[in-house]
Amino acid sequence: MKTDVAVLGAGPYGLAVSAALGDAGVEHQVLGEPMSFWKEMPEGMLLRSNWTATSIADHRGPVSLDAYVAATGAEFGRPVPLENFIAYGSWVQSRVAPGVDRRVVSEVSAGRAGFLLSFADGSTLRAGRVVVAAGIAPFARRPPQFAGLSLATHSAEHRDLSRFKGERVLVVGGGQSALESAALLHESGAEVEVLVRRDHLTWLHGGKYQRLLGRAKPLFYAPTDVGPLGLSRVVAAPHLFRRLPRSLQTPAARRAIRPAGAEWLVARLREVPIRLGFEVRSATEDGKRIKVSSSTGEVLTADHLIYGTGYQVDVARYPFLPPSLVRGVRRVDGHPVLGSGLESSVPGLHFVGAPAAWSYGPIMRFVSGGWFASRAVASRIAGRRR
């Protein structure tokens, strides 16, 4: 079997790339379980991004969120519930990648005439190019103080938080993942306490300034919904953002993606204790309880600890990329250095999503980054500027 382009991943980025390649007339094959990462996220979650930024491939057009609602009659509120986003993603897949191959690729090897993809059943697929759209699941950041502890888990490891009903749970982190996990745990009947290393929490404004701007909003805020006033427009243009000096890119990226919680979480966390300035230095367990100590010597005990410590990109952790191939990818802090069309230093090997953030800016960490990435990849592969 062979294909011109193999797209590894059938989440928002993989589907966006498939849509763009289809529009460009490029033969391709999407591989992977559709929306698999999202299907493993905690039940009851809400998406922090606004309506337009939750669209796959584009906020306008045949597979936008508006198009989905119009075509299916689906009704749901804002922010968008996780289960509705998954249903929307499945609808997009049925239109842009109806022939998705749900098998898992076990290895990608490079050759003179492209790439050879191997599957667990021993079968193979040859591809002229490979687009890695495999998401961030392998990149979960696991603090060393929790290594080897069965009672300390990453927030990404839990689909059903109701299992902790009646238990005392510590949640470490001050970003959206940690704070929303704490809210869901509390609402499921767990006794929750949040531990935040910083001395404050940052809350998003929930569109307050956008509403104040009225018709002038598009001048200062992009529909991609990443970054504060003004900076939103800068990061929404990755082809320009990447040309800024690194001394400007780095602080701008940090400002755009700093840990913060959605304003609609404030009310849901009013009854949840939040301990600021608590940095976990060590943790131990006895099989039934976990004990953590802070930098000030304070000790807390619980039945379980969940850390919402985010993700750290390192493409070497993709299980399907062998060391021999990874060595050929020029990297900075685990991110591949990408050129035109998000192509790496290995000819024909492209990366989209979070791995592209070092080269194309913080928007690549969000669903709306797929709008640019998919078109850029398709343009490069099709040999023409769309």
N, C-alpha and C positions, 0 to 999 in steps of 0.2 A: 504494500500500500504506500501511496505517496500523496503529498499535497504541497502546494506552493508555500503556504504559511500555516504553521501550527500555533494556535493560541492556547497557552497553558493557563487555564482558569476560566470559570464561567460565572464569576461574580460581576459586579457593576463595571469594572474595568474591562474584563474579558468580553462582556456583552457589548460594551461601547466600541471596542476595537472591531468586533465582528460586524457591527452595524456599519462602521466606516469603511471596512474592507469590502463589504457587500456593495455599498454605494459606489466604491471605486472600481468595482468589477474584478476584484482580486479573489482568486479561488483560495479557500482556507478551510481549516477544520478546528473547531473549538473542542477542547478536552477538559473534562472535569465535571463534578457534580454542581449543577446550577445553585448559586447562592448558598453554598455549603457553610461558609464562615458565619454568615448571618443566621443560619438555622441553628447554630450552636450558641447564640447569644442568649442572655437571660430573658425568659418570658416576661412580658409586661413592659419591656423597655420602649422608650420613645426616642425618635431620632432628633438630635440637637439641631441639625441643619434646617433652614427654612424650606418652604415649599419648592421654590425654583431649584435650589441647590440639591434637592433630593431626587431630581430627575437624572436618569441614566442616558448618556450619550449627548443630550442637549435638553434645555428647558423648554424648547419649542420643537415642533416636528412630530413625526409619526409614532415615536416611542417615548414621548415625554410623559410626565406624571399627569398633566392635563389630558393628554390623548388617552391614557389608560382609564381615567375616570369617565371620560366621554364614551369610550368604547364599551366599558363593562358596567357602568352605572354604580360602581363601588362608592360607598360613602364612609368617610372616616374623618376624624378631626385633625387639627394641627396643634402641636407637632404630630408628625406622622408616626403611628404605632408600628413597632417592629414587624408584627405579623402582616400588616398591610403592605409594608415595603417588600417583604419577601414575596407576597402574592404578586405585587407589581413587577418585581424582578423576574418571576417565572413567566409572566405575561410577555415581558420584553424578550426573554429567551425564546419563547414560542414563535416570535416574529423574526428575530434576527439570526437565531442559531437553532432552528428546529431540528437539525441533524446532529446536535451535540453528542459527542462520545463521552459517556460518563465514567470511563475507565480512568484509573490513576496512572500517570506516567511515573515509572520507577527510575528512569535515567535518561538523560539527554547527552549524547556524545557528538562532537563536531568532526566533520570529515571534509574532504576536498570539495564535495558537491553539496554541501549543506549540513544537515543534522540527521541523526538517527535517534528516534525516540523508542524506548523499550517499555513494555508493559509487564506486569507481574505474571501474566499467563504465557509469556515467552514470545508473543507477537511483537512486531515492530511497525513503525511508521516513519517514512522518510519525508523530510520537509526542507524546502529551500531556505526558509527563515523560521525563526521561533520568536514569538512574543510572550514573554513571561508576565502573566497577569495573575499570579498565584497568591496574592494577598499578603497579610501580615501575621497569620497564625503562627508560623515558626519563630517569629521575632518577639514573642512575649518576654518582657523584661522581668527577670526573676532575681530579686536582691539576694546576695550571698548569705545574709544572715538567716534566710529561710530555707537554704539548701538542705535537702534530705528530710525535711519535716513533712509528715503526712497530714498534719492539721493546719498547714499554711498553704494556700492555693491561690493561683492567679484568678482574677475576676473572669477571665475568658474561659475558665474551666467549668463554669456552672451554667446550665440551661434552666434548671428548676431550683430557685432559691427557697421555695417553700419547705424544702427538706430540713432547713435550719429552724423551723418553728419551735419555740420554747427554749432555744439554746442562746447562749451568750456568744456574740460574734464581734470581733474587732475588725474594722475595715481600715486599711492603711492607704492614704492618698488623698489629694485635694482636688483632683480633676473630675471630669464628667463621669468616667467609668466608676471610680470609687464612690462618688456621691450618689449616683443613681443606684448603684448596688446597695448602698446603705438604705436608701429610701425603700427599695423593693424588699429588702430583708425586714425592715421595720413593719411594712405593710403585710408581710407574711407571718408576723407574730414572733419574730426573733427579738432578742434584747441586743441592741446594736450600739456601738460606740465607734466614732470615727477618729483616727489618729492622723494628724496633719503635721508634717515636718516644718512647714513655714509658719509664720506668726499671723497669717491672715488667709482668708479665702477670697478668690476672685469670682464674682458673679457676672454673667453676661447681662446685657440690658434688655434683652427680649424684643429688639426692634424699636426701642424708645426713640433713639435719635433718627432712625429711618423715618418714623412717623412724623417727627418734628420737621424734617426736611421737605416733606410733601412731594411735590413734583420735581424738586431738585435732587431727590434721593439718588437717581441713576448717575449723577455726576460724582458722587462720593462713595457709593456702595455698589459693587458688582453683584449680579444675580448668583454668582458662585458662592457668596456668603462666607468668605474666609477673610478674616482680618478686620480691624476696626476702621473707622471713618478715614477715608483717603487711602490708607494702606491696602484696603480691600481692592481698589482699582489696580494697584501696582502688582499685587500677587496674582490677579486674575489674568495677567498677560505674561505667561511663562517665557515666551520667546524674547520678551524685553527684560523681564526680571533676571534671567540668567546672564545678561550682559552687564549687570551692575557689578561694581567691585565687590569682592567677597567680604570686605569690611563693612559693606552696607547690607549685603544679602543675609549674613548670619544674624545680626540683631533684628532685622525685619522679620525673618522667619520665626525667631523666638517669640517676638511680639504677637505674631499672627496665630501661633499655636500654643500659647502659654496655657498651663493648667487652669481650667475655669469650669464652673457649673452653670447650667441653664437656669434662667431666673425662675422657671416653673418648678424647680426643685426646692426652692426656699421654704415654701409652705409645707412641703412634704417632709422636711427635715427638722421642723420646729421642735419636735419631741425627741429628737435624736441628739445625744451628747456629742459635741465635736470638740476634741481636745487639740488646741493649737500648740505649735512649738514642741511637739512630741516626736523626736527622732528615734526610731527603733535601732538600738545598737546590737542587741543580741536576742535570741529566742531559743527556748528549749521546750520539750514536750515529754510527757510521761506515758503517752499512749491514749490518755483520756482528755487531758487538758493541755493547753499551750500557755507558756508564760513568756512575756516580752519585757525587756528592760529598756528604758530610755537613756539618752545621753546624760540626763540629770540624776539617774539612779532610780527613777520611779519604776515600779513593777506593776504590770497588769496581767490578769489571768482570764482565759476564756475557753470555750469549747472548740472554737475554730477561729482562724484568722484568714481574711481575704485581702490580698494586696492588689490595688488597682494602679499599678505602677507603669502602665503603658507598654510601649513596644520600642525595641531598638533594632533598626534595620541592619542585617548582615546577610547578604545574599548567599554566603557560604553555607548558611543554615537551611537553604532550600534542599530537601532530601534528594531531589532529582538532578541536582547539579553536582557532578563528580568533581573532586579536587583538581583533576587535570584540566577541566574546563574553566573552573573558577580562577585558576592561576592566570589564565589569559585575559581575565576581565580586570581592567584598571579600576581600582576602588579607592574611596576615601571614607574612612570610618564605617566600612561595611557597605556603603552605597556605591553602585557602579557609576563611573563617570561616563555620561551619555552625550552623544553629539546630536546631529540633525536626525529627526525622526525617532528620538529616544533610543538610538542604536549604540550599543556598547563597543568596547575596543575589540571584541570578537565579532567580525563581520557577519551580519545577518542575525545577531542575537540582540533583541530589544527588551527593555524592561519598562513596565508602566506601574502606576500606583506609587506607594510609599518609597520603593527603592529609587524612584526617579526624583525624589525631593531634593537631594543635594544638587542636582544639575538643573532642575526646573522649578524649584521653589516649593513652599509649604502647601500649595494648593493640591499637589500630587498626593497628599495624605487624605484627601476627601473625595467623596463620590463625584463632585462637580469637576474635579481635576481631569476626569475622564473625557470631558468635552474637548479639551485641547489635545490631550494625549492621543486619543483615538484618531483624530484627524491628522495629527503630525505623523503618526506611524503609517497610516494609510497613504498619505502623500508621499512619504519616503519610499514605501514599497511599490506604489503604483508608478513612481518615477515622474510625478508631476505635482505641482502645487495646487491643492484644492482651493 
